[in-house]
Amino acid sequence: MVDTDRDALIAQAKKVAAMEPDVIEWRIDFYQDVLNEEKLAQTAATLRQVIGEIVLLITFRTKGEGGAMDLADDQYFALLKFVAKHQLGDLVDVELEHDQVAVKGVLTTAHKNGVKVVMSNHDFEQTPSQAEQVARLTAMADLGADVAKVASMPQSPADVLTVLAATVEAKAKLNLPIITMSMGDLGKVSRVSGQAFGSALTFAAVGKTSAPGQIGLADLRRDLADLKIN
């Protein structure tokens, strides 16, 4: 969900919840009151009432990894710790490519408060090598992430195959759920077929998209059903 104001966000949450997804992601980097702790907590509480038991993933995506706004590192980590400490969601996203001590601080706060951590890395310029993608996923596992996620932008069909091959290798090597995807139109096939290669989750859109290549939820469900991997 990428709405900027509370009323629009709650209205969108009702639409999304009615479609009964497994997880709902709230992209708080789009939310206009993201730095107002009181309003952020109040909105999260209302969202919980609206979506019920559906798992809520809260993500602040930094500008450098495709997000809507940027924060200084101290603000970024303070925000994530606030989200975790007050259990605003079931899962919180933290990006790998930051100071490792600060990243571990988010993990510690989250786990103390029963919140799981999705550690992520996004490359909007290129697709790293298979070895590099596996190395990043492994680094996330070593840091203590509950879920490891990498996403990259393909420049050729071969890049999409690289992502899928990295998924197979990492799935066999690591003892945690992994999420992988190739972005953009060229990478859409990975969003549909990723589960067959070992990716634990794929992202779909209800209305506005939050990343290039996202498929509508209804269409994605149909595609997964056709492939018989849902």
C-alpha positions, -999 to +999 in steps of 0.1 A: +000+000+000+015+033-011-011+059-003+002+091+012-026+101+036-044+082+063-079+082+049-068+070+015-046+044+031-075+030+052-098+029+022-071+010+002-065-014+031-102-023+031-100-031-006-068-051-002-080-070+028-112-080+010-090-099-015-075-119+013-038-118+005-013-138+026+007-106+035+000-069+031+030-045+027+026-010+040+052+012+023+056+039+049+081+059+028+051+071+009+031+080+041+031+118+047+032+115+085+058+088+086+080+109+110+052+117+134+054+088+158+019+093+173+002+095+139+022+066+126+012+044+155-024+054+154-026+047+117-010+013+122-035+005+149-064+014+126-049-007+098-047-037+122-084-033+129-091-032+092-070-061+080-075-084+110-052-114+111-035-108+077+002-105+082+014-069+080+049-061+066+060-025+072+087-012+049+105+021+046+123+019+013+152+044+010+156+065-021+187+047-030+168+014-033+138+027-051+119+044-023+098+075-023+119+095+002+152+095+019+163+097+055+196+101+072+207+068+086+201+078+122+165+087+113+160+055+092+172+032+120+153+051+147+121+047+126+126+010+122+133+005+159+101+024+167+081+002+144+095-029+159+094-018+196+058-008+193+049-039+172+032-018+145+035-047+121+042-084+122+073-080+099+097-050+094+120-046+064+156-035+069+180-030+041+213-049+041+235-021+026+238+000+058+261+000+088+260-035+100+260-026+137+229-005+131+213-033+111+219-057+139+203-031+163+171-033+144+172-071+144+177-071+182+149-047+188+125-066+165+132-100+179+129-088+215+094-076+206+083-106+186+086-089+152+102-108+123+127-091+100+128-092+062+163-081+052+164-068+017+186-055-011+175-039-044+195-030-075+176-009-100+205-006-124+216-041-131+215-078-121+244-089-099+261-122-107+246-154-094+275-157-069+269-121-057+232-126-052+238-157-032+265-139-012+240-111-003+213-136+008+239-155+028+250-123+045+214-116+055+211-151+070+244-147+089+232-114+104+201-132+117+173-122+093+141-142+094+136-137+056+161-127+030+151-108-001+170-096-032+155-078-062+173-066-093+167-050-127+174-072-157+190-059-189+185-091-208+166-124-206+199-140-194+197-117-163+163-132-154+178-167-156+206-155-133+181-145-107+163-179-109+196-198-107+206-178-077+173-186-061+178-224-066+213-222-052+204-201-022+173-222-014+195-253-012+222-236+009+203-214+034+179-224+062+155-195+060+128-183+035+142-163+006+124-139-017+139-131-051+126-113-082+137-098-114+120-064-119+104-046-148+085-060-177+113-084-186+114-098-151+076-104-147+081-141-154+101-144-122+073-130-102+050-157-115+074-186-115+097-178-086+080-202-063+090-231-085+126-222-080+125-216-043+112-180-037+089-180-008+068-149-017+059-128-046+045-092-046+013-082-064-005-049-066-041-039-058-043-005-076-011+014-074+022-005-078+052+000-056+079-015-079+083-019-117+068-051-131+044-058-103+013-077-115-022-072-103-032-095-075-062-111-094-041-117-125-012-131-105-035-155-087-048-167-120-013-172-134-002-191-103-033-213-106-025-220-142+010-230-133-004-251-104+022-238-080-001-217-057 
